[in-house]
């Protein structure tokens, strides 16, 4: 059985955990009252982790383009193959879109990007509330969509493992 490289596996599971963390951070932001300093702290962590996510996604895309993926089992039909390719493409598109939209949203809100307070990247353009509102909606839509698509992706992997009893899931396990 051929499997993904160690780096690809590391990035797959790390990005999975980052997506869950980012969603949890956003959810926790709503727990505190408006103006509470903890909301600012959560926002700064969210932005910093989002920058980490952006770098890891670029690395993941580069590895996928450079190394490809192991071959799928020969008995997978064209419908399953097309569904797998479409879901992977959608996952990559969402993984790219979410941090990109988050970066633009931060800048259009008039904020600078801060990476855990170590350095900042100022906004290259003036704030625009209307654009920021649209970007926030798109960012939220993509963040929710990735949960659905990743959930279906996980269910498909489990279906391959427990129903089809093939090696599709094992290719990505550590």
N, C-alpha and C positions, 0 to 999 in steps of 0.2 A: 504494500500500500504506500503510495506517495502521499506526502502531507505538505502543508505550508511550511515555510521556513520558520525558524525560531523567532526571528524579528517580526514576521507577519503575525504569528500567534500572539506575541507580546503586545503588539499594537492593537490587534483585534480585541483582546480582553481588557487592555488598559482603556481603550476608547469606550468600550461597553461600560466600564466602571465610571469613567468621566461623565458620560451621558447621564447615568443614574445620579451621580453627585450633583451635576448641574441642575437637574430637575428638583432634587431635594433642596438645594440652596434656594431656588426660586420659590418653592413651596414654603420654606421657612421664612422667607422675606415677608410673607403675608401674615405671619403669626404676630409680628410686632407692630405696635402703633406707628402711625405716620410720624416722622421726626425722630424716632428712636435711633440712637447712634448705632445700634446693632444692625439696622437695615443698611446703613452705609457700609459697615464692615462686610456684611453678606454680599453687597453689590461689588465691593472691591475684590473679594475672593472670587466671585462669579466671573468678573472680567479677567482676573489673572489666570484662573483655571481655563477660561475660554481661549486665552492666548496660548497656553500649553496645548490645548486641544487642536488649535489651528496648526501648530508646528507638527504635532503627531499625525494629523490628517494628511498634511503634505508629504510627510515621510511615508505614510501608509500608501498613498496614491503612487508615489515614486517606486516603492517596492513592488506594488501590484503591476505597474507598467513594465518594470524591469525584470521581475521574476515570474510574473504570471500566476496562475493557479494550477494546482495538480489536476490531472484529468479526472473527469467525473466517471462514475461506474458506467460501463458500456450499456447496461440494460435500462438506462434512464431515457424515457421517451422525449420527443421533441417539445411537447407541451411543458413538461417539468423542466427541461433544459432552458426553454425560453423564459419561464417563470423565475428560475434561479438567476438567469442573467439580468432580467428586468429588476428583480429585487436588489441584486448587488449594485446595479447601476443607480437605482433610487437611493440606496443607503449611502453610496459614495457622494451622490449629489447633495443629499441632506447634510452629510458630515462636512462638506465644503461650505454649503450655504449657511448653516447655523452660525459658525464663528464669523464668517464674512459679514453677515447681517448684524451680528452682535457688535462687531467693530464699528461698522457704519452707524449703527444706532447710538453707540456711545459718543461718537464724534458729533452726530447731528443733534444730540442733546446738549452739546456744548461742553462735554467733558473730555478730558484727556485719558488715554489708555495708560493705566499704571500696572506694572508687573510686580506684584507683591511689594510695592513701594521701592523697588530697586532702581527702576527707571520709568520714565513716562514718555509717551508719544503724543504730542499735542494734536488737536484736530486740525486737519489741513484746510478746513472750510468753516464758515460761520454756522452757528446753530440755526436749525430750521425745525420748529415744533411740528409742523404738518408732515414733513418728511420723516421725522423721528417717530411720529405716531404710526405712519404706514410701515416703517421698518420694524417697529415693535410688534405689530400685528403679524407681519411676515415671519419674524424671528420666532414668535410664539407658535404660529401655525407649523413651521418646520420642526420645532422642538417637539410638539405633540405628534406630528406625523412620524418622526423617527421612532418614537415609542411604539407606535402601531406597527410600522414596517419591521422594526427589530424584533418585536414580539412574534410576528408572523414568521420571520426568519428563524427565530429560535424554535417555534413549533414545527416548522418544516425540518429542521435539523433533528429534533426529537422523533419525528415521524420516520425519518430515514433510519435512525438508530434502532427504534423499538418495533416498528412495523415492517419496514423493508429489510432491516437487519443488514444494511450495507455500511461502508466505511466513510460515508460523507461527513458525519459528525467527528469521527476520530481524526480526520485530516486537520482539524483546527484545535484539538485538545492538546494541552501541554504534554 
